[in-house]
Amino acid sequence: MPGSSLWLVPPTEHPLHKLLSDIISHHLPAQFPELTGPTFSPHMTLTSNIDPKTYGDDPQGWLDSIAWPDTSTVHVRLQSLKTEDVFFRRSYLKVEFEGVREAAGVARARGVIGEDSIGPATESWLREWNLAFGPHVSLIYGSVPIEDGKLAEIETLVRNQGVKLSSQSPVAGSFSGWDGGIVWLVPTDRSIDEWKPIATRQL
């Protein structure tokens, strides 16, 4: 993947941080080894394709200079489980757009478009992004197509591990999302096993 990316990661203390980590790194590879590829940290990508020249030799200073929205306005809500014929979206949890719209817009504006805040160019990107595939939390990176039957099995596994989707009935002790989170700046032009943050910012 070219350039760097800004991720929104669940707060470390939130139960979904461990639940999603375990699902991605352990449960899915164990139950569906033929489908799963490399593992990664749980996250929702705010934007990608950030030229490293944008933050230069001070990634933390650049990340801190961004006027991020307050935690109280950032709500990651998991809606449904989907699959696409795309390596990085082989299986993912669709996220409600409005809850992360401002955070994603600010990330794109500052990281890629060059606007100081959400202006006309960023608004246009937000509309296109949401129509194309929009905010999501990936579960599987891989090259093998996932048929409907397998997708249903994956959804059952995710549900049994304590993740609630808006399309499901409430289950005691399950979690449908998180508020706020930690923004990671990740050089995603490296190999996936090297996808580690070079700067972080708590919302």
Secondary structure, 3 states (H helix, E strand, C coil): CCCEEEEEECCCCCHHHHHHHHHHHHHHHHHCCCCCCCCCCCCEEEEEEECHHHCCCCHHHHHHHCCCCCHHHCEEEEEEEECCCCHHHCEEEEECCCCCHHHHHHHHHHHHHCCCCCCHHHHHHHHHHHHHCCCEEEEECCCCCCCHHHHHHHHHHHHHCCECCCCCCCCCCCECEEECCEEEEECCCCCHHHCCCCEEEEC
